[in-house]
Amino acid sequence: MTLTDTTSTRTVVAPGLRDRPRMSRRHATRLMWGIPYGVFTSALAIIFLYPLVWTTVSSFSPQAGSSQTDGWGFGNYQALADFQAGIWVYLANSLFVSLLTVVLTLVISFFGGYAFARYNFPGKNLLFLLVLAILMVPYATLLIPLYVILNAIGLNNSLVGVALVLTMFQLPFSMFMMRISFESIPREMDEAALVDGCNSFSALWRVLLPAVKPGLITVGLFAFLTAWNDFIAPLILINDTNRMTLPLAVANLRGQVMGVIDYGATEAGVVVLALPCVVLFLVLQRHYVRGFMSGAFKG
């Protein structure tokens, strides 16, 4: 579309049409790279989802040597439900340990991250490095000393002791995550809240807490997933059948007479273990991504 000026021979191109070739080239470039990207990401999704789908289907399918030998059904899940104290006891134990770990991790990392981000005190950076240094120590090597310490304070063979151990191993990442979450918030927000009549605690509760919510959700999600799926800590610290967590119960269930493995019941246990993690991650995925991006931009 062109417009002709009657007083001259100039031809004026409409502004909306001037950038059409450039927009077409940009669209073609995006389409050219979008197809391989879509194919690559779809292939990755299939690779990662296939084991979970295969396990779910196999837990219902008939298998020799399992509790579901004829037709499709819930025989493997029934075997899991009837194992020793029962699946509901082990689910309750895992849920208790996971929720207590999440609560302790959130409270400690929230106030610790706020202190490291907003206050200056002697040895601040050294203390923070010591907290992060826990990541450098192999996880399994600390369980025996922790077993001795928990036994001395009367928390051996208890779910509370397991939750305390799991909280300790979550603190380095959680403290780092909350520190960068607080540092991404301008200090002017604290000063404005103080000017409006808030004290330090009310400013933290009313102003900063909503601002760092994505970081808290990320920390809580990581703490829950770690505590829910952890096997080594309950194996070392728990010796009572009624206090076992679900991963430990599934591991005991898979071993049968003469060393034969009950794959059907094991697959049912894997599905039960994975289902809460998948649902929780899908529900909190948006906040999880925002939490990781919270420290990317400051000010």
C-alpha positions as CSV (number, residue, x, y, z in Angstrom):
1,M,0.0,0.0,0.0
2,T,1.4,3.4,-1.1
3,L,0.2,7.0,-0.7
4,T,0.9,9.5,-3.6
5,D,1.5,13.1,-2.7
6,T,-0.5,15.3,-5.3
7,T,1.9,18.3,-5.0
8,S,5.0,16.2,-5.8
9,T,6.0,12.9,-7.3
10,R,7.1,11.4,-3.9
11,T,5.7,8.0,-2.8
12,V,5.1,7.5,0.9
13,V,5.1,4.0,2.4
14,A,2.7,3.4,5.2
15,P,4.6,3.1,8.6
16,G,2.9,-0.3,9.4
17,L,4.1,-1.8,6.1
18,R,7.7,-0.5,6.3
19,D,8.8,-3.2,8.8
20,R,6.9,-6.1,7.3
21,P,9.9,-7.7,5.5
22,R,12.0,-7.4,8.7
23,M,9.2,-9.0,10.7
24,S,8.9,-11.8,8.2
25,R,12.6,-12.6,8.3
26,R,12.4,-12.6,12.1
27,H,9.5,-14.9,12.1
28,A,11.2,-17.2,9.6
29,T,14.3,-17.3,11.9
30,R,12.3,-18.1,14.9
31,L,10.5,-20.9,13.0
32,M,13.8,-22.2,11.7
33,W,15.2,-22.5,15.2
34,G,11.9,-23.4,16.9
35,I,11.4,-26.7,15.2
36,P,14.8,-28.2,16.2
37,Y,14.3,-26.8,19.7
38,G,10.9,-28.4,20.0
39,V,12.1,-31.7,18.7
40,F,15.1,-31.7,21.1
41,T,13.1,-30.7,24.2
42,S,10.4,-33.3,23.3
43,A,13.0,-36.0,23.0
44,L,14.4,-35.0,26.4
45,A,11.0,-35.1,28.0
46,I,10.4,-38.6,26.6
47,I,13.7,-39.8,27.9
48,F,13.1,-38.5,31.4
49,L,9.4,-39.6,31.5
50,Y,9.7,-43.0,30.0
51,P,11.1,-44.8,33.2
52,L,8.4,-43.3,35.3
53,V,5.6,-44.3,32.8
54,W,7.2,-47.8,32.4
55,T,7.3,-48.3,36.2
56,T,3.7,-47.2,36.6
57,V,2.4,-49.5,33.9
58,S,4.5,-52.4,35.2
59,S,3.2,-52.0,38.7
60,F,-0.3,-52.9,37.4
61,S,0.7,-55.5,34.9
62,P,1.0,-59.3,35.6
63,Q,4.5,-60.5,36.4
64,A,5.9,-63.8,37.5
65,G,7.1,-63.9,41.1
66,S,5.1,-60.8,42.1
67,S,1.7,-60.3,43.9
68,Q,0.0,-59.6,40.5
69,T,0.4,-62.8,38.4
70,D,-2.9,-63.0,36.6
71,G,-4.3,-60.0,34.7
72,W,-4.0,-56.3,35.5
73,G,-4.8,-55.2,39.0
74,F,-3.7,-53.8,42.3
75,G,-2.1,-56.9,43.7
76,N,1.4,-55.2,44.1
77,Y,-0.2,-52.3,45.8
78,Q,-2.0,-54.6,48.2
79,A,1.3,-56.3,49.0
80,L,2.8,-52.9,49.7
81,A,-0.1,-51.9,51.9
82,D,0.0,-55.1,54.0
83,F,3.8,-55.2,54.5
84,Q,4.7,-55.3,58.2
85,A,3.2,-52.3,60.0
86,G,1.4,-51.2,56.8
87,I,1.9,-48.5,54.2
88,W,-0.1,-45.9,56.1
89,V,2.3,-46.1,59.0
90,Y,5.3,-45.6,56.7
91,L,3.5,-42.8,54.8
92,A,2.8,-41.0,58.1
93,N,6.4,-41.4,59.2
94,S,7.7,-40.0,55.9
95,L,5.2,-37.2,56.0
96,F,6.1,-36.3,59.6
97,V,9.9,-36.3,58.8
98,S,9.4,-34.3,55.6
99,L,7.1,-31.6,57.1
100,L,9.3,-31.2,60.2
101,T,12.3,-30.8,57.9
102,V,10.6,-28.2,55.8
103,V,9.4,-26.2,58.8
104,L,12.8,-26.2,60.4
105,T,14.6,-25.4,57.2
106,L,12.3,-22.5,56.3
107,V,12.5,-20.9,59.7
108,I,16.2,-21.2,60.1
109,S,17.1,-20.2,56.5
110,F,14.6,-17.3,56.5
111,F,16.0,-15.6,59.6
112,G,19.6,-16.6,58.8
113,G,19.4,-15.4,55.2
114,Y,17.9,-12.1,56.4
115,A,20.7,-11.6,58.9
116,F,23.4,-12.4,56.3
117,A,21.8,-10.0,53.8
118,R,20.9,-7.1,55.9
119,Y,23.3,-6.9,58.9
120,N,27.1,-6.5,59.1
121,F,28.8,-8.2,62.0
122,P,32.3,-9.5,62.7
123,G,33.1,-12.8,61.0
124,K,30.0,-12.6,58.8
125,N,31.6,-13.9,55.6
126,L,33.7,-16.5,57.4
127,L,30.5,-17.8,59.2
128,F,28.7,-18.0,55.8
129,L,31.6,-19.9,54.3
130,L,31.5,-22.3,57.2
131,V,27.8,-22.9,56.6
132,L,28.5,-23.6,52.9
133,A,31.4,-25.8,53.8
134,I,29.0,-28.5,54.9
135,L,28.4,-29.2,51.2
136,M,32.0,-30.2,50.8
137,V,31.7,-33.0,53.3
138,P,30.4,-36.4,52.0
139,Y,26.9,-37.0,53.3
140,A,27.5,-40.6,54.6
141,T,30.7,-39.8,56.5
142,L,28.8,-37.6,59.0
143,L,26.0,-40.0,59.8
144,I,28.0,-42.1,62.3
145,P,29.2,-39.1,64.4
146,L,25.6,-37.7,64.2
147,Y,24.3,-41.1,65.4
148,V,26.6,-40.9,68.5
149,I,25.4,-37.3,69.2
150,L,21.7,-38.2,68.8
151,N,22.2,-41.2,71.1
152,A,23.8,-38.9,73.7
153,I,20.8,-36.5,73.7
154,G,18.2,-39.2,73.6
155,L,17.0,-38.7,70.0
156,N,18.4,-41.9,68.5
157,N,15.9,-44.1,66.7
158,S,13.4,-41.2,66.5
159,L,11.8,-39.4,63.6
160,V,12.7,-36.1,65.2
161,G,16.4,-37.0,65.1
162,V,16.1,-37.9,61.4
163,A,14.4,-34.6,60.6
164,L,17.2,-32.7,62.5
165,V,19.9,-34.5,60.5
166,L,18.1,-33.8,57.2
167,T,17.6,-30.1,58.2
168,M,21.3,-29.7,58.8
169,F,22.2,-31.0,55.3
170,Q,19.6,-28.7,53.8
171,L,20.8,-25.5,55.5
172,P,23.8,-24.6,53.2
173,F,21.7,-24.4,50.0
174,S,18.8,-22.9,51.8
175,M,20.8,-20.2,53.6
176,F,22.5,-19.3,50.3
177,M,19.1,-19.2,48.5
178,M,17.5,-17.0,51.1
179,R,20.5,-14.6,51.3
180,I,20.4,-13.9,47.5
181,S,16.6,-13.6,47.7
182,F,16.9,-10.9,50.4
183,E,19.8,-9.2,48.6
184,S,17.7,-8.9,45.4
185,I,15.2,-6.6,47.4
186,P,16.2,-2.9,47.5
187,R,17.0,-1.7,51.0
188,E,14.7,1.3,50.3
189,M,11.8,-1.1,51.0
190,D,13.0,-1.6,54.5
191,E,13.6,2.1,55.0
192,A,10.1,3.0,53.7
193,A,8.5,0.5,56.1
194,L,10.4,2.0,59.0
195,V,9.3,5.5,58.0
196,D,5.7,4.3,57.9
197,G,6.0,3.2,61.6
198,C,7.1,-0.5,61.3
199,N,9.8,-1.9,63.5
200,S,12.4,-4.3,62.2
201,F,10.3,-7.4,62.8
202,S,7.0,-6.0,61.4
203,A,8.9,-4.8,58.3
204,L,10.4,-8.2,57.9
205,W,7.0,-9.9,58.3
206,R,4.8,-7.5,56.3
207,V,7.1,-6.2,53.6
208,L,10.0,-8.6,53.0
209,L,8.3,-11.9,53.6
210,P,5.9,-11.5,50.6
211,A,8.8,-10.3,48.5
212,V,10.9,-13.5,49.2
213,K,8.0,-15.9,48.9
214,P,9.4,-17.5,45.7
215,G,12.7,-18.2,47.4
216,L,10.9,-19.7,50.4
217,I,8.8,-22.0,48.1
218,T,12.0,-23.1,46.3
219,V,13.7,-23.9,49.6
220,G,10.7,-25.7,51.0
221,L,10.3,-27.8,47.8
222,F,13.9,-28.9,47.9
223,A,13.7,-29.7,51.6
224,F,10.5,-31.8,51.1
225,L,11.9,-33.7,48.1
226,T,15.1,-34.5,49.9
227,A,13.5,-35.6,53.2
228,W,10.8,-37.6,51.4
229,N,13.2,-39.6,49.2
230,D,16.1,-39.9,51.6
231,F,17.2,-43.5,52.4
232,I,20.6,-43.4,54.0
233,A,19.7,-41.3,57.1
234,P,16.7,-43.5,58.2
235,L,18.8,-46.6,57.5
236,I,21.5,-45.5,59.9
237,L,19.4,-43.8,62.5
238,I,16.2,-45.9,62.7
239,N,16.2,-49.5,63.9
240,D,12.5,-49.9,64.8
241,T,10.2,-51.4,62.2
242,N,7.3,-49.1,63.1
243,R,9.4,-46.0,62.7
244,M,10.7,-46.7,59.2
245,T,10.1,-44.2,56.5
246,L,8.5,-45.3,53.2
247,P,11.8,-45.5,51.2
248,L,13.3,-47.8,53.9
249,A,10.1,-49.9,53.9
250,V,10.2,-50.3,50.1
251,A,13.8,-51.4,50.3
252,N,12.9,-54.0,52.9
253,L,9.9,-55.1,50.9
254,R,11.8,-55.9,47.7
255,G,14.0,-58.6,49.4
256,Q,12.1,-61.9,49.5
257,V,13.0,-65.5,50.4
258,M,16.2,-67.0,48.8
259,G,17.2,-63.5,47.6
260,V,14.4,-63.2,45.0
261,I,13.4,-59.6,44.3
262,D,9.7,-58.7,44.2
263,Y,9.9,-56.3,41.3
264,G,6.1,-55.7,41.2
265,A,5.9,-54.5,44.8
266,T,9.1,-52.4,44.3
267,E,7.6,-50.7,41.3
268,A,4.4,-50.0,43.3
269,G,6.5,-48.5,46.0
270,V,8.3,-46.3,43.5
271,V,5.0,-45.0,42.1
272,V,3.7,-44.2,45.6
273,L,7.0,-42.4,46.4
274,A,7.1,-40.4,43.2
275,L,3.4,-39.3,43.1
276,P,3.5,-36.6,45.8
277,C,6.8,-35.3,44.4
278,V,5.4,-34.9,40.9
279,V,2.2,-33.3,42.1
280,L,4.0,-30.9,44.4
281,F,6.4,-29.9,41.7
282,L,3.7,-29.3,39.1
283,V,1.7,-27.1,41.5
284,L,4.7,-25.0,42.6
285,Q,6.6,-25.0,39.3
286,R,6.0,-21.3,38.6
287,H,7.2,-20.2,42.1
288,Y,10.1,-22.6,41.9
289,V,11.4,-20.9,38.7
290,R,10.8,-17.4,40.1
291,G,12.8,-18.4,43.2
292,F,15.8,-19.4,41.2
293,M,15.6,-16.1,39.2
294,S,15.2,-14.0,42.4
295,G,19.0,-13.3,42.6
296,A,19.5,-12.7,38.9
297,F,18.6,-9.0,39.1
298,K,19.1,-6.6,42.0
299,G,17.6,-3.2,42.7
